Amino acid sequence: MPNIQGWILLSQAITFLIAVAVVWKFAWKPLLQFIRDRQDKVKKTLDDAENTQKDIARLEADYRAKLAGMERKSNEIVASARQEAGRAKDEIVRSAQEETMALRKKAQEQLEHERRRLMAEMRSEIVGLSMSIAEKALAGPLPEKVQERKFQALLDEMKGERKPS
């Protein structure tokens, strides 16, 4: 059996208790404080991370809302541009049609003027030929008053036969 001496056991117990008291006083309390500080720091870091996540989610929602707004606005701009282009096209077509109608009317007026000029020239030529034939047939010139009456009668006759266009 082991030989246990009481005074050594007692001194070892006292030394152990003193060591425990010293460790308790100088090491255990600071160790517990370090653990509490560390827990608080970790909790604060987790709370900050959670707040950051909420901020990120809020910013993402704002970004998506702004993006949707920009998309809607760009669609409105495109639609407006299309409408404006349609109006411009319609205006160009209308202007071209008006110009075409004006050119057509001017051409018709020019044709009518030319037709009248040619008709007058032709009448004058016909009258001259008719007078020439009449002079040859009568073997002499007709008096000027007679020529004028016949010329006027011929013109009136031609006007009466002409169909209005």
C-alpha positions, 0 to 999 in steps of 0.5 A: 500500500502506498505510503501517504503522509498527511502533511504532504497531502495537506500541503499539496491540497493547500497548494492546489487550492491556492493555484485554483484561487490564483487561476480563478482570480487572474486567468478564469475571469479574464478568460470568461470576459474574453469569451463574452467579448468574443460572443458579443463581437460575433453577435454584432458581426452577424447582426451587421451581416443581416442588416447588410443583407437587408440593405442589399435586398432593399437596394436590389428591389430599388434597382429592379424598380428603377430598371422596370421604370427605365424599361417602361420609359424606353418603351414609351420613347420608342412608341412615341418615336414610332408615332412621330415617324408615322406622322412624318411619313403621313405628312410626306405622303400628303405633301407628295400627293398635293405636289403631284396634284398641283403638277398634274393640274399645271400640266393639264392647264398647259395642255389646255392652253396649248390646245387653245393656241393650236386651235386658234392658229388652226382657225386662222390658217383655215380662214386664210386658206378659205379666203384664198380659195374664195378669192381664186374662185371669185377671181378677185379679192373680196372687200375687207368688210365681206372678208371680216363677216365671213371670217366671223361667221366661220369662227362662230360656226367652228365654236358652235361645232366644238364640243366642250371638254 
